[in-house]
């Protein structure tokens, strides 16, 4: 499940967050999916993903997250433990209050806010990456 949402203003973080997820939007999502398909099954086994129309979000340890040009990385902000935010940019409101406001608006905990994309993604549907499912997702977008 994903939501279009007007986001707050953002500012650069003084200290980047540790990456816990990588996200691709629009054409970058397809590149990210193809990068995942190039990985071996063992590498994929440590990752989870949630995909929707126009985005692919991959969760996992920072050293296991793939890179392609244009992706964004998300991490957990202190005080907002169920919210993934940009590793390099923070909202201009306290993150714990931002998390609470999102919960009140959407009624869902475990959200990722994609910086620069006006997109909020529920992490509830994230699950292990299945190669066949990912291949079909790519085919539908090629």
VEXGU-57570 format. One record per residue: residue in three letters; y, x, z of N, C-alpha, C in turn. Coordinates in steps of 0.1 Angstrom, whole numbers, plus 5000, padded with zeros to 4 digits. Layout:
<nodes>
NODE   res   n.north   n.east   n.up   ca.north   ca.east   ca.up   c.north   c.east   c.up
NODE   ala         Y        X      Z          Y         X       Z         Y        X      Z
...
</nodes>
This chain:
<nodes>
NODE   res   n.north   n.east   n.up   ca.north   ca.east   ca.up   c.north   c.east   c.up
NODE   unk      4988     5009   5000       5000      5000    5000      5012     5009   5000
NODE   unk      5022     5006   4992       5034      5013    4992      5046     5003   4991
NODE   unk      5057     5008   4995       5069      4999    4996      5081     5006   4990
NODE   unk      5089     4999   4983       5102      5005    4979      5111     5003   4990
NODE   unk      5118     5013   4994       5127      5012    5006      5140     5020   5004
NODE   unk      5151     5015   5008       5163      5023    5008      5162     5033   5019
NODE   unk      5164     5045   5016       5162      5056    5026      5176     5060   5032
NODE   unk      5175     5067   5043       5187      5072    5050      5192     5084   5042
NODE   unk      5204     5089   5046       5208      5102    5040      5200     5113   5046
NODE   unk      5198     5123   5039       5190      5134    5043      5198     5147   5044
NODE   unk      5193     5156   5053       5199      5169    5055      5188     5180   5055
NODE   unk      5191     5192   5052       5181      5202    5052      5177     5205   5066
NODE   unk      5164     5207   5068       5159      5211    5082      5162     5225   5085
NODE   unk      5166     5228   5097       5168      5242    5102      5155     5249   5101
NODE   unk      5144     5243   5105       5130      5248    5106      5121     5239   5098
NODE   unk      5115     5244   5087       5105      5235    5080      5094     5230   5089
NODE   unk      5089     5218   5086       5077      5213    5092      5064     5220   5086
NODE   unk      5054     5220   5093       5041      5224    5087      5036     5213   5078
NODE   unk      5032     5217   5066       5027      5207    5057      5014     5201   5061
NODE   unk      5013     5188   5060       5001      5180    5063      4997     5172   5051
NODE   unk      5006     5171   5041       5004      5163    5029      5012     5168   5018
NODE   unk      5007     5165   5006       5015      5168    4993      5015     5155   4985
NODE   unk      5027     5153   4979       5028      5141    4971      5034     5144   4957
NODE   unk      5029     5137   4948       5034      5137    4934      5038     5123   4930
NODE   unk      5050     5122   4924       5055      5109    4919      5056     5109   4904
NODE   unk      5053     5098   4898       5054      5096    4883      5045     5107   4876
NODE   unk      5050     5114   4867       5043      5124    4859      5037     5135   4868
NODE   unk      5043     5138   4878       5038      5149    4887      5026     5144   4894
NODE   unk      5024     5131   4897       5012      5126    4903      5000     5129   4894
NODE   unk      5001     5127   4881       4990      5130    4872      4987     5144   4872
NODE   unk      4997     5153   4872       4995      5168    4872      4987     5171   4885
NODE   unk      4991     5165   4896       4985      5168    4909      4970     5163   4909
NODE   unk      4968     5152   4903       4954      5147    4902      4945     5156   4893
NODE   unk      4951     5161   4883       4943      5170    4874      4941     5184   4881
NODE   unk      4950     5188   4889       4948      5200    4898      4937     5198   4907
NODE   unk      4937     5186   4914       4926      5183    4923      4912     5183   4916
NODE   unk      4912     5177   4904       4899      5177    4896      4894     5191   4892
NODE   unk      4903     5201   4892       4900      5214    4889      4894     5222   4901
NODE   unk      4896     5216   4913       4891      5222    4925      4876     5219   4926
NODE   unk      4869     5228   4934       4854      5225    4936      4852     5214   4946
NODE   unk      4840     5209   4947       4837      5198    4956      4839     5202   4971
NODE   unk      4836     5214   4974       4838      5219    4988      4853     5218   4992
NODE   unk      4862     5223   4983       4876      5222    4986      4881     5208   4987
NODE   unk      4876     5199   4978       4880      5185    4979      4875     5178   4991
NODE   unk      4864     5182   4997       4858      5176    5008      4867     5176   5021
NODE   unk      4876     5186   5021       4885      5186    5033      4898     5179   5031
NODE   unk      4899     5171   5020       4911      5164    5017      4909     5149   5017
NODE   unk      4920     5142   5019       4920      5127    5018      4931     5124   5009
NODE   unk      4931     5112   5003       4942      5108    4994      4944     5093   4994
NODE   unk      4956     5089   4990       4960      5075    4988      4968     5075   4975
NODE   unk      4965     5066   4966       4972      5066    4953      4976     5052   4950
NODE   unk      4987     5051   4942       4992      5038    4938      4999     5039   4925
NODE   unk      5005     5029   4921       5012      5030    4908      5024     5039   4909
NODE   unk      5022     5051   4902       5033      5060    4902      5033     5071   4913
NODE   unk      5023     5071   4921       5023      5082    4931      5008     5086   4935
NODE   unk      5007     5098   4940       4994      5103    4946      4998     5111   4958
NODE   unk      4993     5108   4969       4995      5115    4982      4982     5121   4987
NODE   unk      4982     5133   4990       4970      5140    4994      4972     5146   5008
NODE   unk      4963     5143   5017       4964      5147    5031      4954     5158   5034
NODE   unk      4957     5168   5042       4948      5179    5046      4955     5190   5053
NODE   unk      4947     5200   5056       4953      5212    5063      4963     5219   5053
NODE   unk      4973     5225   5058       4984      5230    5049      4978     5241   5039
NODE   unk      4968     5249   5044       4963      5259    5035      4954     5254   5024
NODE   unk      4950     5241   5025       4941      5235    5016      4948     5226   5005
NODE   unk      4961     5224   5008       4968      5215    4999      4972     5222   4986
NODE   unk      4969     5215   4975       4972      5221    4962      4987     5221   4959
NODE   unk      4991     5229   4949       5004      5229    4944      5005     5227   4929
NODE   unk      5014     5219   4925       5018      5219    4911      5033     5217   4911
NODE   unk      5040     5222   4900       5054      5221    4899      5059     5206   4901
NODE   unk      5068     5205   4910       5075      5192    4913      5069     5184   4924
NODE   unk      5059     5188   4931       5054      5181    4942      5063     5182   4954
NODE   unk      5061     5173   4964       5068      5174    4977      5058     5176   4988
NODE   unk      5062     5183   4998       5053      5185    5010      5058     5177   5021
NODE   unk      5049     5171   5029       5052      5163    5041      5046     5168   5053
NODE   unk      5053     5166   5064       5047      5171    5077      5051     5161   5088
NODE   unk      5045     5163   5100       5048      5154    5111      5059     5160   5119
NODE   unk      5069     5151   5121       5081      5156    5129      5078     5154   5144
NODE   unk      5083     5163   5152       5082      5161    5166      5088     5148   5171
NODE   unk      5081     5141   5179       5086      5128    5184      5083     5116   5174
NODE   unk      5078     5119   5163       5075      5108    5153      5061     5110   5148
NODE   unk      5051     5110   5157       5038      5114    5154      5030     5107   5144
NODE   unk      5034     5095   5140       5026      5087    5130      5034     5086   5117
NODE   unk      5044     5095   5115       5053      5094    5104      5053     5107   5097
NODE   unk      5050     5108   5084       5051      5120    5076      5064     5120   5069
NODE   unk      5071     5131   5070       5084      5132    5064      5085     5146   5056
NODE   unk      5095     5147   5048       5097      5160    5040      5096     5172   5050
NODE   unk      5090     5182   5045       5089      5194    5053      5103     5202   5053
NODE   unk      5111     5199   5043       5123      5206    5042      5136     5198   5045
NODE   unk      5135     5185   5045       5146      5176    5047      5143     5166   5058
NODE   unk      5153     5163   5066       5152      5153    5077      5162     5142   5075
NODE   unk      5158     5130   5080       5168      5119    5079      5180     5122   5088
NODE   unk      5191     5115   5085       5203      5117    5094      5203     5109   5106
NODE   unk      5192     5103   5110       5190      5095    5122      5179     5102   5130
NODE   unk      5178     5100   5143       5167      5106    5151      5154     5101   5145
NODE   unk      5145     5110   5144       5132      5107    5137      5124     5097   5145
NODE   unk      5124     5097   5158       5116      5087    5165      5122     5073   5163
NODE   unk      5135     5072   5162       5141      5059    5159      5138     5055   5145
NODE   unk      5138     5064   5136       5135      5061    5122      5121     5056   5121
NODE   unk      5112     5062   5128       5098      5058    5128      5097     5044   5134
NODE   unk      5104     5041   5145       5103      5028    5151      5109     5017   5142
NODE   unk      5120     5020   5135       5126      5011    5126      5117     5008   5114
NODE   unk      5110     5018   5109       5100      5015    5098      5089     5007   5103
NODE   unk      5084     5009   5115       5073      5001    5120      5078     4986   5122
NODE   unk      5090     4984   5127       5095      4971    5128      5097     4964   5115
NODE   unk      5101     4972   5105       5103      4966    5091      5090     4963   5084
NODE   unk      5081     4972   5085       5068      4970    5077      5056     4965   5085
NODE   unk      5057     4967   5098       5046      4962    5107      5034     4971   5105
NODE   unk      5036     4984   5101       5025      4993    5099      5028     5006   5105
NODE   unk      5019     5012   5112       5020      5026    5117      5013     5035   5107
NODE   unk      5016     5048   5108       5009      5057    5098      5016     5056   5085
NODE   unk      5028     5060   5084       5035      5059    5071      5040     5073   5066
NODE   unk      5042     5074   5053       5048      5086    5047      5060     5082   5040
NODE   unk      5071     5088   5043       5084      5086    5036      5086     5097   5026
NODE   unk      5086     5093   5013       5087      5103    5002      5102     5105   4999
NODE   unk      5107     5117   5003       5121      5121    5001      5124     5121   4986
NODE   unk      5135     5115   4983       5140      5114    4970      5134     5104   4960
NODE   unk      5125     5096   4965       5117      5087    4957      5119     5072   4961
NODE   unk      5126     5070   4972       5127      5056    4977      5113     5050   4978
NODE   unk      5104     5057   4984       5090      5052    4985      5085     5055   4999
NODE   unk      5079     5045   5005       5072      5045    5018      5058     5042   5015
NODE   unk      5048     5050   5019       5034      5048    5017      5027     5047   5030
NODE   unk      5018     5036   5030       5009      5034    5042      4998     5044   5041
NODE   unk      4995     5051   5051       4984      5061    5051      4971     5054   5055
NODE   unk      4971     5041   5058       4960      5033    5063      4948     5034   5053
NODE   unk      4952     5034   5040       4942      5033    5029      4937     5047   5025
NODE   unk      4942     5057   5031       4938      5071    5027      4923     5073   5030
NODE   unk      4916     5079   5021       4902      5082    5023      4898     5094   5016
NODE   unk      4885     5098   5018       4880      5110    5011      4882     5109   4996
NODE   unk      4884     5120   4989       4886      5121    4975      4873     5120   4968
NODE   unk      4871     5110   4959       4859      5109    4951      4863     5112   4937
NODE   unk      4856     5122   4932       4859      5128    4919      4859     5117   4908
NODE   unk      4849     5108   4908       4848      5098    4898      4860     5088   4898
NODE   unk      4864     5085   4910       4875      5076    4912      4888     5082   4907
NODE   unk      4889     5095   4911       4901      5102    4906      4902     5104   4891
NODE   unk      4890     5106   4885       4890      5107    4871      4894     5094   4864
NODE   unk      4889     5083   4869       4893      5070    4864      4908     5067   4866
NODE   unk      4913     5071   4878       4928      5070    4880      4936     5077   4870
NODE   unk      4931     5090   4867       4938      5098    4857      4937     5091   4843
NODE   unk      4926     5087   4839       4924      5081    4826      4933     5068   4824
NODE   unk      4935     5061   4835       4943      5049    4834      4958     5052   4832
NODE   unk      4961     5065   4835       4976      5069    4834      4978     5079   4822
NODE   unk      4968     5082   4815       4969      5092    4804      4972     5085   4791
</nodes>
